[in-house]
């Protein structure tokens, strides 16, 4: 089963990091990336650009910004392919261990292929 691990964070905390602090954080996160890759469990992962570069399509209108209703914004995501929800949670715990101020949302991902039926949800 694929799970999306969505990385929420207070964007100002990330933009306030020095280049050296950011690089050190990325070194630690990449260690987890490498382990999950070696285990054949990591799919696409992305660090998203700053929220001021985002826009929202709502009711046919494009609006500047993501307009999140929380203090955190979605700044990145991982896609892991694991057997259970508990394994996905453990991967998120590993990420949180090295990036403790982030919030990770974990969601099952249903592969959508046009014209193909959707599988039943698991968990």
Backbone as JSON Lines, residues from 0, in Angstrom:
{"i":0,"aa":"X","n":[0.85,-1.18,0.0],"ca":[0.0,0.0,0.0],"c":[0.89,1.24,0.0]}
{"i":1,"aa":"X","n":[0.55,2.2,-0.79],"ca":[1.26,3.47,-0.79],"c":[0.62,4.42,0.22]}
{"i":2,"aa":"X","n":[1.45,5.15,0.92],"ca":[1.0,6.18,1.86],"c":[1.73,7.47,1.52]}
{"i":3,"aa":"X","n":[1.01,8.57,1.54],"ca":[1.63,9.89,1.42],"c":[1.92,10.38,2.82]}
{"i":4,"aa":"X","n":[3.12,10.87,3.05],"ca":[3.49,11.5,4.3],"c":[3.7,12.97,3.95]}
{"i":5,"aa":"X","n":[2.75,13.8,4.36],"ca":[2.76,15.22,4.03],"c":[3.46,15.98,5.15]}
{"i":6,"aa":"X","n":[4.46,16.77,4.79],"ca":[5.28,17.48,5.78],"c":[4.76,18.91,5.95]}
{"i":7,"aa":"X","n":[4.14,19.17,7.09],"ca":[3.68,20.51,7.43],"c":[4.67,21.14,8.39]}
{"i":8,"aa":"X","n":[4.88,22.42,8.25],"ca":[5.86,23.11,9.09],"c":[5.49,24.59,9.11]}
{"i":9,"aa":"X","n":[5.9,25.28,10.14],"ca":[5.77,26.74,10.15],"c":[6.85,27.25,9.2]}
{"i":10,"aa":"X","n":[6.42,27.8,8.1],"ca":[7.36,28.17,7.04],"c":[8.44,29.13,7.53]}
{"i":11,"aa":"X","n":[8.07,30.05,8.42],"ca":[9.05,31.01,8.93],"c":[10.2,30.35,9.66]}
{"i":12,"aa":"X","n":[9.94,29.21,10.3],"ca":[11.01,28.48,10.99],"c":[12.02,27.94,9.99]}
{"i":13,"aa":"X","n":[11.56,27.56,8.83],"ca":[12.46,27.05,7.79],"c":[13.21,28.2,7.13]}
{"i":14,"aa":"X","n":[12.49,29.27,6.79],"ca":[13.15,30.4,6.11],"c":[14.12,31.11,7.05]}
{"i":15,"aa":"X","n":[13.94,30.97,8.37],"ca":[14.84,31.6,9.33],"c":[16.14,30.81,9.52]}
{"i":16,"aa":"X","n":[16.19,29.59,9.03],"ca":[17.41,28.79,9.16],"c":[18.54,29.4,8.35]}
{"i":17,"aa":"X","n":[19.74,29.28,8.88],"ca":[20.9,29.66,8.09],"c":[21.1,28.59,7.03]}
{"i":18,"aa":"X","n":[21.83,28.9,5.98],"ca":[22.12,27.86,4.99],"c":[22.78,26.63,5.6]}
{"i":19,"aa":"X","n":[23.62,26.84,6.61],"ca":[24.29,25.72,7.27],"c":[23.3,24.87,8.06]}
{"i":20,"aa":"X","n":[22.35,25.5,8.76],"ca":[21.33,24.76,9.51],"c":[20.44,23.97,8.57]}
{"i":21,"aa":"X","n":[20.05,24.6,7.46],"ca":[19.21,23.92,6.48],"c":[19.96,22.73,5.88]}
{"i":22,"aa":"X","n":[21.22,22.92,5.55],"ca":[22.02,21.83,4.98],"c":[22.16,20.68,5.97]}
{"i":23,"aa":"X","n":[22.35,20.99,7.25],"ca":[22.48,19.94,8.28],"c":[21.17,19.16,8.41]}
{"i":24,"aa":"X","n":[20.04,19.85,8.38],"ca":[18.75,19.18,8.43],"c":[18.58,18.26,7.23]}
{"i":25,"aa":"X","n":[18.92,18.76,6.05],"ca":[18.76,17.95,4.84],"c":[19.67,16.72,4.88]}
{"i":26,"aa":"X","n":[20.86,16.83,5.46],"ca":[21.74,15.66,5.59],"c":[21.04,14.57,6.39]}
{"i":27,"aa":"X","n":[20.41,14.96,7.51],"ca":[19.73,13.98,8.36],"c":[18.51,13.39,7.66]}
{"i":28,"aa":"X","n":[17.73,14.22,6.98],"ca":[16.56,13.72,6.26],"c":[16.98,12.79,5.12]}
{"i":29,"aa":"X","n":[18.08,13.1,4.45],"ca":[18.56,12.25,3.35],"c":[19.0,10.87,3.85]}
{"i":30,"aa":"X","n":[19.46,10.78,5.09],"ca":[19.81,9.46,5.66],"c":[18.57,8.57,5.7]}
{"i":31,"aa":"X","n":[17.45,9.14,6.1],"ca":[16.2,8.38,6.14],"c":[15.75,8.07,4.71]}
{"i":32,"aa":"X","n":[15.89,9.03,3.82],"ca":[15.56,8.8,2.4],"c":[16.35,7.6,1.86]}
{"i":33,"aa":"X","n":[17.67,7.58,2.14],"ca":[18.51,6.5,1.63],"c":[18.08,5.15,2.19]}
{"i":34,"aa":"X","n":[17.78,5.1,3.5],"ca":[17.35,3.84,4.1],"c":[16.07,3.35,3.47]}
{"i":35,"aa":"X","n":[15.08,4.24,3.35],"ca":[13.81,3.85,2.75],"c":[14.0,3.43,1.28]}
{"i":36,"aa":"X","n":[14.9,4.09,0.58],"ca":[15.19,3.73,-0.82],"c":[15.82,2.35,-0.88]}
{"i":37,"aa":"X","n":[16.81,2.1,0.0],"ca":[17.46,0.79,0.02],"c":[16.48,-0.33,0.35]}
{"i":38,"aa":"X","n":[15.47,-0.02,1.16],"ca":[14.44,-1.0,1.51],"c":[13.38,-1.11,0.43]}
{"i":39,"aa":"X","n":[13.49,-0.3,-0.64],"ca":[12.51,-0.31,-1.72],"c":[11.17,0.28,-1.32]}
{"i":40,"aa":"X","n":[11.17,1.19,-0.35],"ca":[9.92,1.73,0.18],"c":[9.68,3.2,-0.15]}
{"i":41,"aa":"X","n":[10.66,3.9,-0.68],"ca":[10.48,5.33,-0.93],"c":[10.1,5.57,-2.37]}
{"i":42,"aa":"X","n":[8.99,6.26,-2.55],"ca":[8.58,6.71,-3.88],"c":[9.02,8.15,-4.05]}
{"i":43,"aa":"X","n":[8.29,8.93,-4.83],"ca":[8.66,10.32,-5.03],"c":[8.63,11.1,-3.72]}
{"i":44,"aa":"X","n":[9.56,12.01,-3.57],"ca":[9.58,12.93,-2.44],"c":[9.9,14.3,-3.0]}
{"i":45,"aa":"X","n":[9.35,15.33,-2.38],"ca":[9.58,16.68,-2.9],"c":[9.61,17.68,-1.76]}
{"i":46,"aa":"X","n":[10.47,18.65,-1.89],"ca":[10.45,19.81,-1.02],"c":[9.81,20.91,-1.85]}
{"i":47,"aa":"X","n":[8.68,21.4,-1.38],"ca":[7.94,22.38,-2.15],"c":[8.55,23.77,-2.01]}
{"i":48,"aa":"X","n":[8.32,24.61,-3.0],"ca":[8.78,25.99,-2.95],"c":[7.98,26.75,-1.91]}
{"i":49,"aa":"X","n":[8.4,27.95,-1.59],"ca":[7.74,28.76,-0.56],"c":[6.29,29.05,-0.91]}
{"i":50,"aa":"X","n":[5.47,29.21,0.13],"ca":[4.03,29.38,-0.09],"c":[3.69,30.63,-0.87]}
{"i":51,"aa":"X","n":[4.53,31.67,-0.82],"ca":[4.21,32.87,-1.59],"c":[4.26,32.62,-3.09]}
{"i":52,"aa":"X","n":[4.85,31.49,-3.51],"ca":[4.86,31.15,-4.93],"c":[3.64,30.32,-5.33]}
{"i":53,"aa":"X","n":[2.82,29.95,-4.33],"ca":[1.66,29.08,-4.59],"c":[0.46,29.88,-5.03]}
{"i":54,"aa":"X","n":[-0.47,29.19,-5.64],"ca":[-1.77,29.76,-5.95],"c":[-2.81,28.67,-5.73]}
{"i":55,"aa":"X","n":[-4.05,29.08,-5.61],"ca":[-5.14,28.15,-5.38],"c":[-6.18,28.34,-6.46]}
{"i":56,"aa":"X","n":[-6.67,27.23,-7.01],"ca":[-7.78,27.28,-7.95],"c":[-9.02,26.95,-7.17]}
{"i":57,"aa":"X","n":[-9.94,27.92,-7.05],"ca":[-11.16,27.71,-6.3],"c":[-12.32,28.28,-7.09]}
{"i":58,"aa":"X","n":[-13.3,27.44,-7.35],"ca":[-14.48,27.87,-8.1],"c":[-14.12,28.52,-9.42]}
{"i":59,"aa":"X","n":[-13.1,27.97,-10.08],"ca":[-12.7,28.48,-11.38],"c":[-11.8,29.7,-11.33]}
{"i":60,"aa":"X","n":[-11.53,30.23,-10.15],"ca":[-10.68,31.41,-10.01],"c":[-9.32,31.01,-9.46]}
{"i":61,"aa":"X","n":[-8.28,31.62,-9.98],"ca":[-6.93,31.4,-9.45],"c":[-6.64,32.53,-8.47]}
{"i":62,"aa":"X","n":[-6.31,32.13,-7.24],"ca":[-6.07,33.08,-6.15],"c":[-4.63,32.9,-5.69]}
{"i":63,"aa":"X","n":[-3.92,34.01,-5.45],"ca":[-2.55,33.9,-4.93],"c":[-2.56,33.27,-3.56]}
{"i":64,"aa":"X","n":[-1.59,32.39,-3.32],"ca":[-1.38,31.8,-2.0],"c":[-2.18,30.54,-1.78]}
{"i":65,"aa":"X","n":[-1.71,29.74,-0.8],"ca":[-2.39,28.49,-0.5],"c":[-3.55,28.67,0.48]}
{"i":66,"aa":"X","n":[-3.57,29.75,1.25],"ca":[-4.62,30.03,2.22],"c":[-4.91,28.85,3.14]}
{"i":67,"aa":"X","n":[-3.84,28.3,3.72],"ca":[-4.01,27.24,4.7],"c":[-4.71,27.8,5.94]}
{"i":68,"aa":"X","n":[-5.53,26.99,6.57],"ca":[-6.25,27.44,7.75],"c":[-5.56,26.99,9.03]}
{"i":69,"aa":"X","n":[-4.28,26.73,8.95],"ca":[-3.49,26.36,10.11],"c":[-2.24,27.22,10.12]}
{"i":70,"aa":"X","n":[-1.5,27.18,11.23],"ca":[-0.27,27.96,11.26],"c":[0.84,27.29,10.44]}
{"i":71,"aa":"X","n":[0.69,25.98,10.15],"ca":[1.67,25.29,9.34],"c":[1.21,25.28,7.88]}
{"i":72,"aa":"X","n":[2.19,25.19,7.0],"ca":[1.9,25.05,5.58],"c":[2.52,23.75,5.08]}
{"i":73,"aa":"X","n":[1.93,23.21,4.03],"ca":[2.48,22.01,3.4],"c":[3.75,22.41,2.66]}
{"i":74,"aa":"X","n":[4.89,21.88,3.1],"ca":[6.16,22.25,2.51],"c":[6.81,21.11,1.74]}
{"i":75,"aa":"X","n":[6.29,19.9,1.86],"ca":[6.89,18.78,1.14],"c":[6.1,17.52,1.36]}
{"i":76,"aa":"X","n":[6.49,16.46,0.67],"ca":[5.81,15.19,0.83],"c":[6.73,14.05,0.46]}
{"i":77,"aa":"X","n":[6.44,12.91,1.01],"ca":[7.1,11.65,0.69],"c":[6.01,10.68,0.25]}
{"i":78,"aa":"X","n":[6.34,9.8,-0.63],"ca":[5.42,8.72,-0.98],"c":[6.16,7.43,-0.67]}
{"i":79,"aa":"X","n":[5.65,6.67,0.3],"ca":[6.3,5.42,0.69],"c":[5.39,4.26,0.31]}
{"i":80,"aa":"X","n":[6.0,3.13,-0.02],"ca":[5.27,1.93,-0.37],"c":[5.58,0.89,0.7]}
{"i":81,"aa":"X","n":[4.68,0.75,1.65],"ca":[4.88,-0.14,2.79],"c":[3.67,-1.06,2.93]}
{"i":82,"aa":"X","n":[3.82,-2.1,3.73],"ca":[2.75,-3.09,3.89],"c":[1.62,-2.61,4.79]}
{"i":83,"aa":"X","n":[1.95,-1.82,5.8],"ca":[0.93,-1.45,6.79],"c":[0.97,0.03,7.13]}
{"i":84,"aa":"X","n":[-0.11,0.48,7.7],"ca":[-0.2,1.85,8.2],"c":[0.85,2.09,9.27]}
{"i":85,"aa":"X","n":[1.08,1.08,10.12],"ca":[2.08,1.22,11.17],"c":[3.47,1.48,10.6]}
{"i":86,"aa":"X","n":[3.8,0.85,9.48],"ca":[5.09,1.1,8.84],"c":[5.18,2.54,8.32]}
{"i":87,"aa":"X","n":[4.08,3.04,7.78],"ca":[4.05,4.43,7.31],"c":[4.22,5.38,8.49]}
{"i":88,"aa":"X","n":[3.56,5.07,9.59],"ca":[3.7,5.9,10.8],"c":[5.14,5.86,11.29]}
{"i":89,"aa":"X","n":[5.77,4.69,11.25],"ca":[7.16,4.6,11.69],"c":[8.08,5.44,10.81]}
{"i":90,"aa":"X","n":[7.85,5.43,9.5],"ca":[8.65,6.26,8.6],"c":[8.48,7.73,8.96]}
{"i":91,"aa":"X","n":[7.24,8.15,9.25],"ca":[6.99,9.54,9.64],"c":[7.66,9.84,10.99]}
{"i":92,"aa":"X","n":[7.64,8.87,11.91],"ca":[8.33,9.07,13.21],"c":[9.83,9.27,12.99]}
{"i":93,"aa":"X","n":[10.41,8.52,12.07],"ca":[11.83,8.67,11.77],"c":[12.12,10.08,11.26]}
{"i":94,"aa":"X","n":[11.26,10.57,10.36],"ca":[11.43,11.92,9.84],"c":[11.28,12.95,10.95]}
{"i":95,"aa":"X","n":[10.28,12.75,11.81],"ca":[10.04,13.69,12.91],"c":[11.16,13.68,13.94]}
{"i":96,"aa":"X","n":[11.83,12.56,14.07],"ca":[12.94,12.48,15.03],"c":[14.04,13.48,14.66]}
{"i":97,"aa":"X","n":[14.32,13.66,13.37],"ca":[15.37,14.59,12.96],"c":[14.83,15.97,12.61]}
{"i":98,"aa":"X","n":[13.51,16.09,12.48],"ca":[12.88,17.38,12.17],"c":[11.68,17.54,13.09]}
{"i":99,"aa":"X","n":[11.92,17.67,14.41],"ca":[10.84,17.57,15.4],"c":[9.81,18.69,15.37]}
{"i":100,"aa":"X","n":[10.08,19.81,14.74],"ca":[9.08,20.88,14.72],"c":[8.11,20.75,13.55]}
{"i":101,"aa":"X","n":[8.34,19.76,12.68],"ca":[7.43,19.53,11.56],"c":[6.25,18.68,12.02]}
{"i":102,"aa":"X","n":[5.16,18.77,11.29],"ca":[3.98,17.95,11.51],"c":[3.84,17.08,10.26]}
{"i":103,"aa":"X","n":[3.65,15.8,10.44],"ca":[3.55,14.89,9.29],"c":[2.15,14.28,9.25]}
{"i":104,"aa":"X","n":[1.47,14.5,8.15],"ca":[0.16,13.91,7.91],"c":[0.36,12.67,7.06]}
{"i":105,"aa":"X","n":[-0.27,11.59,7.44],"ca":[-0.1,10.31,6.75],"c":[-1.43,9.92,6.13]}
{"i":106,"aa":"X","n":[-1.44,9.7,4.84],"ca":[-2.68,9.33,4.15],"c":[-2.43,8.19,3.19]}
{"i":107,"aa":"X","n":[-3.33,7.2,3.17],"ca":[-3.23,6.18,2.12],"c":[-3.43,6.84,0.76]}
{"i":108,"aa":"X","n":[-2.74,6.33,-0.22],"ca":[-2.85,6.86,-1.58],"c":[-3.49,5.8,-2.46]}
{"i":109,"aa":"X","n":[-4.53,6.2,-3.14],"ca":[-5.17,5.29,-4.08],"c":[-4.7,5.7,-5.47]}
{"i":110,"aa":"X","n":[-4.09,4.77,-6.16],"ca":[-3.62,5.03,-7.51],"c":[-4.82,5.21,-8.42]}
{"i":111,"aa":"X","n":[-4.85,6.3,-9.13],"ca":[-5.95,6.56,-10.05],"c":[-5.44,6.46,-11.47]}
{"i":112,"aa":"X","n":[-5.99,5.55,-12.21],"ca":[-5.7,5.43,-13.63],"c":[-7.01,5.63,-14.38]}
{"i":113,"aa":"X","n":[-7.08,6.61,-15.26],"ca":[-8.33,6.86,-15.97],"c":[-8.88,5.59,-16.61]}
{"i":114,"aa":"X","n":[-10.14,5.32,-16.35],"ca":[-10.8,4.16,-16.92],"c":[-10.67,2.9,-16.1]}
{"i":115,"aa":"X","n":[-9.8,2.89,-15.08],"ca":[-9.62,1.7,-14.24],"c":[-10.38,1.91,-12.94]}
{"i":116,"aa":"X","n":[-11.0,0.83,-12.41],"ca":[-11.73,0.98,-11.16],"c":[-10.76,1.24,-10.01]}
{"i":117,"aa":"X","n":[-11.2,2.0,-9.02],"ca":[-10.4,2.28,-7.84],"c":[-10.46,1.08,-6.9]}
{"i":118,"aa":"X","n":[-9.34,0.7,-6.29],"ca":[-9.36,-0.41,-5.32],"c":[-10.04,0.04,-4.04]}
{"i":119,"aa":"X","n":[-10.51,-0.93,-3.28],"ca":[-11.13,-0.61,-2.0],"c":[-10.08,-0.07,-1.05]}
{"i":120,"aa":"X","n":[-10.47,0.87,-0.2],"ca":[-9.55,1.46,0.77],"c":[-9.14,0.4,1.78]}
{"i":121,"aa":"X","n":[-7.89,0.5,2.24],"ca":[-7.36,-0.4,3.25],"c":[-7.15,0.41,4.52]}
{"i":122,"aa":"X","n":[-7.31,-0.24,5.69],"ca":[-7.15,0.4,6.99],"c":[-8.37,1.24,7.25]}
